[in-house]
């Protein structure tokens, strides 16, 4: 049998149900992979092997809960009572929260277990962690969910929690060649997340298949859901001013997957982002800066010397925004969400770049987050799936973006796209 750590969540659940696999064996295989590779990839910041195995043995003694025995990596901006949670900052080195984040508690409530803490950029902002892309250690894995993406891509964990406020899940998923799912805003409870921009912060999942992302997301609500490919999805390639920054290889990859999807039975058309939504792309960063400056008020007042220069500059961008301007931005965002809803009258999913292209060389910068800005602000579900390889042989993905609250259909459309890419050997 294939090494257990290389199984998908669905495969592992089936094997455990059949009695051919235990959670303990799965967890042990993940721990061995971490021992083998984490010194190079630096995906995990904290692992307690004994505790992970104890959780796994308890899961093996338990019943048939939706997430029974599945090990989760947890991004280090999510509180864990048993493991140190530093939020990617020296300010909180060794910090031990008194309670688990809600999503972590739900994992354990529905039979899963915590494998370890995955590296994050500083407070999930732009200053990257030390994590490297497991597909090429000289390249960035993206951010801010860098450790989560790298852990899943390198078979250290079958699934990981991430977060997204701008593009912190879809970009790492694209760079590491895995699936990144940003649910509808609020679908996964944010209690116990170190807040940054509360009007946009979203708990996310990184996995190796769309079905796994759906299983885990809905499993956290006690449901058993499988997101098989949607039959004959209605897709639209959405063009905007941001395409000027897209590298030719990424644009070509999206055109190829659109053509392949059409041959496979999808309806595919082109649409232009409404002009009223274009200014919201730039506004998202200002809204972020205002809210992040408030969220990090304690740290800013007491530990600013331990901020990176990049974070200091970003927070300074919110200093000149007053309360009236902030409320006006919130109103414009609400109006934008209402306008965006009209685009999905005859479309199941919009196709959009998650990044400029494949992962850049070096780890000093984690790439541009611009391609997630509007969709995070709009609170809509986004699923990034791998579709191609770039000039350096590294993966590139595409975002499938759905209507607010229509997560299952968005996941099913993404599963269709991922299947088409695999069948056409594009990914």
HELIX and SHEET records of a PDB file:
HELIX    1   1 UNK A    4  UNK A    6  5                                   3    
HELIX    2   2 UNK A    9  UNK A   18  1                                  10    
HELIX    3   3 UNK A   23  UNK A   41  1                                  19    
HELIX    4   4 UNK A   49  UNK A   61  1                                  13    
HELIX    5   5 UNK A   90  UNK A   92  5                                   3    
HELIX    6   6 UNK A  102  UNK A  109  1                                   8    
HELIX    7   7 UNK A  122  UNK A  124  5                                   3    
HELIX    8   8 UNK A  146  UNK A  153  1                                   8    
HELIX    9   9 UNK A  170  UNK A  176  1                                   7    
HELIX   10  10 UNK A  210  UNK A  219  1                                  10    
HELIX   11  11 UNK A  241  UNK A  245  5                                   5    
HELIX   12  12 UNK A  248  UNK A  263  1                                  16    
HELIX   13  13 UNK A  275  UNK A  295  1                                  21    
HELIX   14  14 UNK A  297  UNK A  302  1                                   6    
HELIX   15  15 UNK A  304  UNK A  306  5                                   3    
HELIX   16  16 UNK A  309  UNK A  316  1                                   8    
HELIX   17  17 UNK A  323  UNK A  341  1                                  19    
HELIX   18  18 UNK A  342  UNK A  344  5                                   3    
HELIX   19  19 UNK A  370  UNK A  377  1                                   8    
HELIX   20  20 UNK A  407  UNK A  423  1                                  17    
SHEET    1   A11 UNK A  44  UNK A  47  0                                        
SHEET    2   A11 UNK A 113  UNK A 118 -1                                        
SHEET    3   A11 UNK A  71  UNK A  75  1                                        
SHEET    4   A11 UNK A 159  UNK A 164  1                                        
SHEET    5   A11 UNK A 202  UNK A 207 -1                                        
SHEET    6   A11 UNK A 179  UNK A 182 -1                                        
SHEET    7   A11 UNK A 382  UNK A 389 -1                                        
SHEET    8   A11 UNK A 395  UNK A 401 -1                                        
SHEET    9   A11 UNK A 349  UNK A 352 -1                                        
SHEET   10   A11 UNK A 234  UNK A 239  1                                        
SHEET   11   A11 UNK A 267  UNK A 272  1                                        
END                                                                             
